[in-house]
Amino acid sequence: MFGLLFFILFTPGVSEFICTSSDLEMSYTFCDSTAHAFTFNLTPCSIMHKYDWKAALTWIPRGDIHFLKIVFSVWFDDAKALLWKELLCSGADDEYSVCGTLKGETLVSAFDIKGSRINFPKGDYSIIVQGFSDDSENNMLLCLNFTMIVKQDVF
């Protein structure tokens, strides 16, 4: 049941397989046409563990990260289910290790993804994760389009 998710410097526009298990399948593409130096690990590859995942990220950003706004858009079976925005870096008293990373530096971070309050019903999910270097959401640093297929209900 434990899966490992790993990807690095992939061809833009090509869907990259992340992981599969008896209850979950994940893949992604970049939203833009530029190749990225990017790795991401996720364990376990399962939704049966009450959505308690361990993640590790390695990324070489294409711009300085003094300001970073993350936007998550989630669709479930082609209907918009969630829009969430979070300011991670504002340039003052930032608490996240990603803040202050300069263009071309290697960013390495490990974190937990906890979603025990969320029940993911069986179905197809599209999750767009965008990172912006400005509050107006005009200057995108990174955009990933994840596909998540939940193969069975966990209730």
C-alpha positions in Angstrom: 0.0 0.0 0.0 2.9 2.3 0.4 3.9 4.1 -2.8 6.6 6.6 -3.6 6.2 9.6 -5.8 9.2 10.9 -7.7 9.7 13.1 -10.7 12.5 15.3 -12.0 13.0 17.7 -15.0 10.2 16.4 -17.2 9.2 17.4 -20.7 6.5 20.0 -20.7 3.0 19.0 -21.8 3.7 15.3 -21.2 1.6 13.7 -18.5 4.0 12.2 -15.9 2.8 9.2 -13.8 3.2 9.7 -10.1 1.8 6.7 -8.3 -0.8 4.0 -8.3 -2.4 1.8 -5.6 -5.6 -0.2 -5.2 -7.4 3.0 -4.1 -5.5 5.9 -5.7 -3.9 7.0 -9.0 -2.0 10.2 -9.5 -0.3 12.0 -12.4 0.6 15.5 -13.4 1.6 17.9 -16.2 3.1 21.4 -16.1 0.7 24.1 -17.1 3.2 25.9 -19.2 5.5 24.9 -22.0 8.8 25.3 -20.1 10.7 22.4 -18.6 11.3 22.6 -14.9 13.9 21.3 -12.5 11.5 19.8 -10.0 11.1 16.7 -7.8 8.3 15.7 -5.5 7.9 12.6 -3.3 4.7 11.5 -1.6 4.1 8.6 0.7 1.9 6.6 1.0 0.2 6.4 -2.4 -3.1 5.7 -0.7 -6.2 7.6 0.6 -6.9 4.9 3.1 -4.5 6.5 5.6 -6.9 9.3 6.4 -5.0 11.6 4.1 -1.8 11.8 6.2 0.9 12.1 3.6 4.6 12.9 3.9 5.9 15.1 1.0 9.4 16.2 -0.1 10.0 18.9 -2.7 13.1 19.8 -4.6 12.8 22.7 -7.0 15.0 25.2 -8.8 12.8 28.3 -9.2 13.0 30.5 -12.3 12.7 33.6 -10.2 13.5 34.9 -6.8 11.0 34.0 -4.1 10.5 37.1 -1.9 6.7 37.0 -2.4 4.9 33.7 -3.0 1.1 33.2 -3.2 -0.2 29.7 -3.8 -3.5 29.1 -5.4 -5.2 25.6 -5.3 -8.2 25.0 -7.6 -9.8 21.6 -7.3 -12.4 20.1 -9.6 -14.3 16.9 -8.9 -15.9 15.1 -11.9 -15.6 18.4 -13.9 -17.3 20.6 -11.2 -15.3 23.2 -9.3 -15.1 22.0 -5.7 -12.6 24.2 -4.0 -10.6 27.4 -4.5 -8.0 28.1 -1.8 -5.3 30.9 -1.8 -2.5 31.1 0.7 0.2 33.7 1.1 3.4 31.8 2.0 6.0 34.6 1.6 5.4 38.4 1.9 9.0 39.5 2.3 8.7 40.3 6.0 8.9 37.8 8.9 8.3 34.8 6.6 8.1 31.4 8.4 8.5 29.1 5.4 11.9 27.8 4.2 10.9 28.5 0.6 10.9 32.3 1.3 14.1 34.0 0.2 15.1 31.4 -2.3 16.9 33.0 -5.2 16.5 32.2 -8.9 18.7 29.2 -9.7 19.1 28.1 -6.1 18.0 24.6 -5.2 15.0 24.6 -2.8 14.6 21.5 -0.6 11.7 21.1 1.7 9.8 18.4 3.5 6.3 18.7 4.9 3.1 16.9 6.0 -0.1 17.1 4.0 -2.9 16.5 6.4 -6.5 16.5 5.1 -8.3 14.2 7.6 -11.3 16.6 7.6 -11.7 16.0 3.8 -13.5 13.0 2.5 -12.6 12.3 -1.1 -15.5 10.4 -2.7 -14.7 8.0 -5.6 -14.2 9.9 -8.8 -11.8 12.0 -10.9 -10.1 15.1 -9.5 -8.2 17.8 -11.3 -6.0 19.9 -9.0 -4.3 23.0 -10.3 -1.5 24.4 -8.1 -0.2 27.8 -9.1 2.6 29.8 -7.5 2.7 33.6 -8.1 5.5 36.1 -7.3 2.9 38.9 -6.9 -0.4 39.5 -5.2 -2.2 40.3 -8.5 -1.5 36.8 -9.7 0.1 38.0 -12.9 3.7 36.6 -12.5 3.5 32.9 -12.3 6.6 31.0 -11.0 5.1 27.5 -11.2 1.9 25.8 -12.3 1.1 22.1 -12.0 -2.0 20.2 -13.1 -2.4 17.1 -11.0 -4.9 14.3 -11.9 -6.1 12.3 -9.0 -8.4 9.3 -9.5 -10.0 7.9 -6.3 -10.9 4.3 -7.0 -13.1 3.6 -4.0 -15.1 5.5 -1.4 -13.5 5.8 2.0 -16.3 6.4 4.5 
